[in-house]
């Protein structure tokens, strides 16, 4: 019995060695398990494809068979109007992209500063914490469209010296004010999710409060904040179209002008498809980052 154990142990050790003569051969049970997994994966893909096809066919039959479909097709899906609207809507979309990039960067900076202010400790920082809390409470409760209307129309009415009345800049400022409040709460939640032992360990090594926040707390918090922050950025990308309330000619406003002139709504469909084409890559990237972080967390890779 002992000889058998020693012989089997010696074979295993020889197989584990980098220079072993025997290559790795999976066991029949492992081969069967992998075959079963592949079979289940193919079956799941086939069921998903079939169910998707059935739903698509049902929707097509319901929509095309509706009494008003011919008129709807002419009003919303006219290829000639789509070709006419596409260049103008695409030109307006360039403004949406610029607003998204600039406002997104400002939102991240301002939101992080507000979140840090809310997490400062000590009675000396109480006024700063109270101001940051009041800011987040106010702008999170204020609808974005109302905030944009107040900023775009109210600021020029004040006739302040040196303050712009450009609807694009004022609309961007309204977006930053609102989304910074949302991002601040996401960042604050990430900061507070870091275990207090991390702060204690950093302070025991001689780091100051500022150094602890910068080198220990924020790096861990940022990794946990990435998925919700990306979701906020996706929402910001779509909400850039709301700056049109001040007269800025972006994608939605360009489509609105075309619709008002032609009384055909195909331009809205073109604008919608362009926004979806921009949003889907960011959404899939968010899903990929979330899944990647979940895998790392399940494997113990994230503190």
Secondary structure, DSSP 8 states (H G I E B T S, - for coil): -HHHHHHHHHHHHHHHSTT-SS-----HHHHHHHHHHHHHHHHHHHHHHHHHHHHHHHHHHHHHTSTTHHHHHHHH--HHHHHHHHHHHHHHHHHHHHHHHHHHHHHHHHHHHHHHHHH--SGGGHHHHHHHHHHHHHHHHS-HHHHHHIIIIIHHHHT-TT----HHHHHHHHHHHHHHHHHHHHHHHHHHHS-HHHHHHHHHTT--HHHHIIIIIHHHHHHHHHHHHHHHHHHHHHHGGGGGGGT---HHHHHHHHHHHH--THHHHHHHHHHHHHHHHHHHHHHHHHHHHHHHHHTT---
